[in-house]
């Protein structure tokens, strides 16, 4: 895809184009995940949950920062 084809979208959302190397590394990582159909099979990944009852915003942020972004479920 050429940058000029998505330049309007990029400008509206404050996004930027990545390098070919970064895109290739991300693709390589995605290929390591369990896939089903056209999406990631989240059941095949480790996850952690945090119930929010009685948890402050600061506690929730601290908890989330200690974990990888994928596989996190927040319940209320």
N, CA, C and O atoms as a MOPAC input file, in Angstrom:
PM7 MOZYME 1SCF
protein

 N      0.84700 1    -1.17000 1     0.00000 1
 C      0.00000 1     0.00000 1     0.00000 1
 C      0.89300 1     1.23400 1     0.00000 1
 O      1.89400 1     1.28700 1     0.71500 1
 N      0.53200 1     2.20000 1    -0.78800 1
 C      1.30200 1     3.44100 1    -0.86600 1
 C      0.80000 1     4.44200 1     0.15800 1
 O     -0.39400 1     4.51300 1     0.44700 1
 N      1.73000 1     5.21400 1     0.70200 1
 C      1.38500 1     6.19500 1     1.73900 1
 C      0.35000 1     7.19600 1     1.24500 1
 O     -0.51900 1     7.61200 1     2.01200 1
 N      0.42600 1     7.58300 1    -0.00300 1
 C     -0.53500 1     8.57900 1    -0.50000 1
 C     -1.96700 1     8.03600 1    -0.52900 1
 O     -2.92300 1     8.81000 1    -0.49500 1
 N     -2.11700 1     6.73300 1    -0.59000 1
 C     -3.44900 1     6.12800 1    -0.60600 1
 C     -4.13800 1     6.22100 1     0.75400 1
 O     -5.36600 1     6.18400 1     0.82100 1
 N     -3.38000 1     6.34000 1     1.82200 1
 C     -3.95000 1     6.41400 1     3.16000 1
 C     -3.57000 1     7.70500 1     3.88100 1
 O     -3.79400 1     7.83300 1     5.08500 1
 N     -3.00100 1     8.65200 1     3.15900 1
 C     -2.50600 1     9.87600 1     3.79500 1
 C     -3.61200 1    10.64700 1     4.51200 1
 O     -3.36600 1    11.21900 1     5.57400 1
 N     -4.82300 1    10.67400 1     3.95600 1
 C     -5.93200 1    11.37500 1     4.60400 1
 C     -6.25700 1    10.70900 1     5.94300 1
 O     -6.42200 1    11.39100 1     6.95400 1
 N     -6.34800 1     9.38700 1     5.94700 1
 C     -6.62500 1     8.63200 1     7.17600 1
 C     -5.52300 1     8.86100 1     8.20200 1
 O     -5.80400 1     9.07400 1     9.38100 1
 N     -4.28600 1     8.81700 1     7.76200 1
 C     -3.14100 1     9.03100 1     8.65600 1
 C     -3.21600 1    10.41600 1     9.28900 1
 O     -3.03100 1    10.55700 1    10.49800 1
 N     -3.48500 1    11.43000 1     8.48900 1
 C     -3.54400 1    12.80700 1     8.99700 1
 C     -4.68800 1    12.98600 1     9.99100 1
 O     -4.51800 1    13.65900 1    11.00800 1
 N     -5.82900 1    12.40500 1     9.71900 1
 C     -6.99500 1    12.54500 1    10.60100 1
 C     -6.76900 1    11.89000 1    11.96300 1
 O     -7.29000 1    12.36800 1    12.97100 1
 N     -6.01000 1    10.81900 1    12.00200 1
 C     -5.88500 1    10.03600 1    13.22900 1
 C     -4.52300 1    10.17300 1    13.91200 1
 O     -4.26500 1     9.51500 1    14.91900 1
 N     -3.66800 1    11.01100 1    13.37400 1
 C     -2.36200 1    11.19200 1    13.98700 1
 C     -1.49900 1     9.94000 1    13.92700 1
 O     -0.63300 1     9.73600 1    14.77700 1
 N     -1.73400 1     9.11000 1    12.93300 1
 C     -0.97700 1     7.87100 1    12.78000 1
 C      0.30400 1     8.14600 1    11.99500 1
 O      0.53600 1     9.26400 1    11.53300 1
 N      1.11000 1     7.13400 1    11.85600 1
 C      2.31000 1     7.25300 1    11.04400 1
 C      2.56500 1     5.93300 1    10.32900 1
 O      2.06700 1     4.88600 1    10.74300 1
 N      3.33000 1     5.99000 1     9.27300 1
 C      3.68600 1     4.78700 1     8.52300 1
 C      4.83000 1     4.09600 1     9.24700 1
 O      5.73600 1     4.75800 1     9.75400 1
 N      4.79500 1     2.78100 1     9.29800 1
 C      5.89500 1     2.04600 1     9.91600 1
 C      6.92000 1     1.69400 1     8.84600 1
 O      6.68700 1     1.85700 1     7.64800 1
 N      8.04700 1     1.21300 1     9.31400 1
 C      9.06300 1     0.74100 1     8.37900 1
 C      8.69600 1    -0.66100 1     7.91100 1
 O      7.89500 1    -1.34900 1     8.54400 1
 N      9.27700 1    -1.06700 1     6.82200 1
 C      9.06400 1    -2.41900 1     6.31500 1
 C      9.55300 1    -3.43800 1     7.34700 1
 O      8.93300 1    -4.48400 1     7.53900 1
 N     10.66500 1    -3.12300 1     8.00500 1
 C     11.22400 1    -4.04100 1     9.00300 1
 C     10.28500 1    -4.22300 1    10.19200 1
 O     10.09900 1    -5.34100 1    10.67400 1
 N      9.69400 1    -3.12200 1    10.66800 1
 C      8.75400 1    -3.21300 1    11.78200 1
 C      7.51900 1    -4.00700 1    11.37800 1
 O      7.04600 1    -4.84800 1    12.14300 1
 N      6.99700 1    -3.75100 1    10.19100 1
 C      5.82900 1    -4.49300 1     9.71500 1
 C      6.14300 1    -5.97900 1     9.58700 1
 O      5.30400 1    -6.81600 1     9.91900 1
 N      7.33700 1    -6.31700 1     9.11100 1
 C      7.73400 1    -7.72100 1     8.97400 1
 C      7.86300 1    -8.38300 1    10.34400 1
 O      7.46200 1    -9.53400 1    10.51900 1
 N      8.42200 1    -7.66100 1    11.31300 1
 C      8.55100 1    -8.21500 1    12.66600 1
 C      7.18100 1    -8.44100 1    13.29300 1
 O      6.96700 1    -9.45300 1    13.96000 1
 N      6.24600 1    -7.50400 1    13.08500 1
 C      4.89200 1    -7.66800 1    13.61700 1
 C      4.20100 1    -8.85600 1    12.94900 1
 O      3.52100 1    -9.63500 1    13.61700 1
 N      4.37100 1    -8.99600 1    11.64500 1
 C      3.78600 1   -10.12600 1    10.92700 1
 C      4.35600 1   -11.44200 1    11.45000 1
 O      3.61800 1   -12.41100 1    11.62600 1
 N      5.65600 1   -11.48000 1    11.69600 1
 C      6.28800 1   -12.69700 1    12.22300 1
 C      5.71500 1   -13.04200 1    13.59300 1
 O      5.48100 1   -14.21300 1    13.89100 1
 N      5.48700 1   -12.02400 1    14.43100 1
 C      4.88600 1   -12.27000 1    15.74200 1
 C      3.45900 1   -12.80600 1    15.58500 1
 O      3.08900 1   -13.78200 1    16.23800 1
 N      2.66300 1   -12.17500 1    14.72600 1
 C      1.28900 1   -12.61700 1    14.52800 1
 C      1.22800 1   -14.06200 1    14.06000 1
 O      0.29400 1   -14.78900 1    14.39800 1
 N      2.21700 1   -14.48000 1    13.28500 1
 C      2.24700 1   -15.86100 1    12.79400 1
 C      2.49100 1   -16.86600 1    13.91200 1
 O      2.25500 1   -18.05900 1    13.71800 1
 N      2.95500 1   -16.42400 1    15.07100 1
 C      3.18000 1   -17.33700 1    16.19600 1
 C      1.91900 1   -17.56100 1    17.01700 1
 O      1.89000 1   -18.45300 1    17.86400 1
 N      0.88200 1   -16.77200 1    16.78500 1
 C     -0.35300 1   -16.86800 1    17.57200 1
 C     -1.26300 1   -17.95500 1    17.02000 1
 O     -1.19100 1   -18.28100 1    15.83500 1
 N     -2.12800 1   -18.52400 1    17.87600 1
 C     -3.07400 1   -19.53300 1    17.39700 1
 C     -4.19900 1   -18.86500 1    16.60900 1
 O     -4.86200 1   -17.95900 1    17.11600 1
 N     -4.41000 1   -19.30100 1    15.39900 1
 C     -5.43700 1   -18.70500 1    14.54300 1
 C     -6.55700 1   -19.69600 1    14.28800 1
 O     -6.33400 1   -20.90500 1    14.22300 1
 N     -7.76100 1   -19.16900 1    14.14400 1
 C     -8.91900 1   -19.96000 1    13.77000 1
 C     -9.73900 1   -19.09500 1    12.81200 1
 O    -10.02300 1   -17.93500 1    13.11200 1
 N    -10.11000 1   -19.64400 1    11.68700 1
 C    -10.82300 1   -18.82300 1    10.71600 1
 C     -9.97900 1   -17.63200 1    10.31500 1
 O     -8.84500 1   -17.79100 1     9.86300 1
 N    -10.53100 1   -16.42900 1    10.47900 1
 C     -9.79600 1   -15.22400 1    10.11500 1
 C     -9.43400 1   -14.38400 1    11.33000 1
 O     -9.23400 1   -13.17600 1    11.20600 1
 N     -9.34800 1   -14.99900 1    12.49500 1
 C     -9.01800 1   -14.24900 1    13.69800 1
 C     -8.18200 1   -15.07500 1    14.65900 1
 O     -7.99600 1   -16.27900 1    14.48000 1
 N     -7.69200 1   -14.40700 1    15.66400 1
 C     -6.89400 1   -15.07200 1    16.68600 1
 C     -7.81300 1   -15.89000 1    17.58300 1
 O     -8.86800 1   -15.41100 1    17.99800 1
 N     -7.41900 1   -17.10500 1    17.88000 1
 C     -8.16700 1   -17.95500 1    18.81300 1
 C     -7.69300 1   -17.60000 1    20.22300 1
 O     -6.74100 1   -18.18600 1    20.73900 1
 N     -8.37400 1   -16.63400 1    20.83200 1
 C     -7.97200 1   -16.12900 1    22.14400 1
 C     -8.00900 1   -17.20100 1    23.21300 1
 O     -7.33800 1   -17.07900 1    24.23800 1
 N     -8.79200 1   -18.26000 1    22.98700 1
 C     -8.83400 1   -19.35200 1    23.95500 1
 C     -7.49700 1   -20.06400 1    24.04500 1
 O     -7.20700 1   -20.72000 1    25.04600 1
 N     -6.67900 1   -19.94000 1    23.00800 1
 C     -5.38500 1   -20.60100 1    22.98600 1
 C     -4.26100 1   -19.78300 1    23.60400 1
 O     -3.10100 1   -20.19200 1    23.55300 1
 N     -4.58700 1   -18.63500 1    24.18700 1
 C     -3.58100 1   -17.76900 1    24.79200 1
 C     -3.81400 1   -17.66200 1    26.29700 1
 O     -4.95100 1   -17.70500 1    26.76800 1
 N     -2.72700 1   -17.52400 1    27.03600 1
 C     -2.85800 1   -17.30200 1    28.47300 1
 C     -3.51600 1   -15.94600 1    28.69100 1
 O     -3.29500 1   -15.01300 1    27.91900 1
 N     -4.31400 1   -15.83900 1    29.72800 1
 C     -4.94100 1   -14.55400 1    30.03200 1
 C     -5.04700 1   -14.38900 1    31.54200 1
 O     -4.93900 1   -15.34800 1    32.30500 1
 N     -5.25700 1   -13.16400 1    31.93800 1
 C     -5.47100 1   -12.81500 1    33.33900 1
 C     -6.73500 1   -11.97700 1    33.41100 1
 O     -7.07100 1   -11.28900 1    32.44700 1
 N     -7.43900 1   -12.01700 1    34.52600 1
 C     -8.64700 1   -11.22900 1    34.71500 1
 C     -8.53500 1   -10.38600 1    35.97100 1
 O     -7.85700 1   -10.76400 1    36.92700 1
 N     -9.19300 1    -9.25900 1    35.96400 1
 C     -9.24100 1    -8.37500 1    37.12600 1
 C    -10.68400 1    -7.93900 1    37.33000 1
 O    -11.25700 1    -7.25500 1    36.48300 1
 N    -11.26700 1    -8.33400 1    38.45000 1
 C    -12.58400 1    -7.83500 1    38.80300 1
 C    -12.44600 1    -6.41300 1    39.33600 1
 O    -11.55700 1    -6.14100 1    40.14300 1
 N    -13.30000 1    -5.51600 1    38.90300 1
 C    -13.14000 1    -4.10900 1    39.25500 1
 C    -13.87200 1    -3.68600 1    40.51600 1
 O    -13.70100 1    -2.55300 1    40.96600 1
 N    -14.68200 1    -4.56000 1    41.10100 1
 C    -15.38200 1    -4.19400 1    42.32700 1
 C    -14.37800 1    -3.90500 1    43.42900 1
 O    -13.58500 1    -4.77500 1    43.79100 1
 N    -14.40500 1    -2.68000 1    43.97000 1
 C    -13.52000 1    -2.29300 1    45.05400 1
 C    -12.09300 1    -1.98600 1    44.63600 1
 O    -11.22300 1    -1.82900 1    45.49300 1
 N    -11.83200 1    -1.89700 1    43.33100 1
 C    -10.48500 1    -1.61800 1    42.82800 1
 C    -10.44500 1    -0.17100 1    42.34800 1
 O    -11.28800 1     0.25800 1    41.56000 1
 N     -9.45400 1     0.57400 1    42.83300 1
 C     -9.33600 1     1.97500 1    42.40100 1
 C     -8.78000 1     2.04300 1    40.98000 1
 O     -8.21000 1     1.07600 1    40.47400 1
 N     -8.95300 1     3.18600 1    40.35700 1
 C     -8.40900 1     3.39100 1    39.01600 1
 C     -6.90200 1     3.22400 1    38.99600 1
 O     -6.35100 1     2.62300 1    38.07400 1
 N     -6.23000 1     3.75900 1    40.02000 1
 C     -4.77000 1     3.63000 1    40.09300 1
 C     -4.35100 1     2.16400 1    40.21000 1
 O     -3.37400 1     1.74200 1    39.59200 1
 N     -5.09000 1     1.39400 1    41.00100 1
 C     -4.77900 1    -0.02700 1    41.15600 1
 C     -4.96400 1    -0.77400 1    39.84100 1
 O     -4.15200 1    -1.62700 1    39.48000 1
 N     -6.04000 1    -0.44700 1    39.12800 1
 C     -6.30100 1    -1.10000 1    37.84500 1
 C     -5.21000 1    -0.76500 1    36.83100 1
 O     -4.75900 1    -1.63800 1    36.09000 1
 N     -4.78800 1     0.49000 1    36.79700 1
 C     -3.72300 1     0.89900 1    35.87700 1
 C     -2.42500 1     0.18500 1    36.22800 1
 O     -1.73500 1    -0.31900 1    35.34200 1
 N     -2.09100 1     0.13700 1    37.49800 1
 C     -0.86700 1    -0.53900 1    37.94200 1
 C     -0.91000 1    -2.02100 1    37.55000 1
 O      0.07700 1    -2.57000 1    37.05800 1
 N     -2.05900 1    -2.65900 1    37.77300 1
 C     -2.23500 1    -4.06600 1    37.42600 1
 C     -2.03500 1    -4.27300 1    35.91900 1
 O     -1.32200 1    -5.18500 1    35.50000 1
 N     -2.66800 1    -3.42300 1    35.11500 1
 C     -2.58800 1    -3.57600 1    33.66100 1
 C     -1.17200 1    -3.33700 1    33.14000 1
 O     -0.74100 1    -3.99800 1    32.19500 1
 N     -0.45200 1    -2.40600 1    33.74400 1
 C      0.91900 1    -2.12000 1    33.28900 1
 C      1.87800 1    -3.26500 1    33.56600 1
 O      2.94000 1    -3.34600 1    32.94900 1
 N      1.52200 1    -4.13800 1    34.47200 1
 C      2.37400 1    -5.27600 1    34.80700 1
 C      2.12600 1    -6.47100 1    33.90600 1
 O      2.77600 1    -7.50500 1    34.06300 1
 N      1.19800 1    -6.35300 1    32.96500 1
 C      0.83900 1    -7.46400 1    32.10300 1
 C      0.92500 1    -7.06700 1    30.63800 1
 O      0.80400 1    -5.89200 1    30.29300 1
 N      1.13600 1    -8.06700 1    29.77200 1
 C      1.09600 1    -7.76000 1    28.33100 1
 C     -0.31500 1    -7.34300 1    27.94400 1
 O     -1.28500 1    -7.73100 1    28.59400 1
 N     -0.42200 1    -6.56700 1    26.90300 1
 C     -1.70400 1    -6.03700 1    26.46500 1
 C     -2.67000 1    -7.13300 1    26.01100 1
 O     -3.86700 1    -7.04400 1    26.28200 1
 N     -2.18200 1    -8.14100 1    25.34200 1
 C     -3.06400 1    -9.18200 1    24.82900 1
 C     -3.46900 1   -10.12000 1    25.95900 1
 O     -2.72200 1   -10.32500 1    26.91600 1
 N     -4.64200 1   -10.67500 1    25.83200 1
 C     -5.09600 1   -11.68200 1    26.77300 1
 C     -5.57800 1   -11.13900 1    28.11500 1
 O     -5.70900 1   -11.90400 1    29.07000 1
 N     -5.84200 1    -9.84500 1    28.20900 1
 C     -6.31600 1    -9.26500 1    29.46500 1
 C     -7.82300 1    -9.07500 1    29.37100 1
 O     -8.32000 1    -8.52100 1    28.39000 1
 N     -8.54900 1    -9.52800 1    30.38000 1
 C     -9.98300 1    -9.32900 1    30.45200 1
 C    -10.29700 1    -8.54800 1    31.71900 1
 O     -9.87700 1    -8.92500 1    32.81300 1
 N    -11.03800 1    -7.45800 1    31.56300 1
 C    -11.44600 1    -6.65800 1    32.72200 1
 C    -12.94200 1    -6.84900 1    32.89200 1
 O    -13.71100 1    -6.64600 1    31.95200 1
 N    -13.35400 1    -7.23700 1    34.08800 1
 C    -14.78100 1    -7.47100 1    34.34500 1
 C    -15.27600 1    -6.52200 1    35.42100 1
 O    -14.50400 1    -6.06200 1    36.26200 1
 N    -16.56000 1    -6.23400 1    35.38600 1
 C    -17.14300 1    -5.37100 1    36.42900 1
 C    -18.25500 1    -6.09700 1    37.14400 1
 O    -18.87000 1    -5.54100 1    38.05400 1

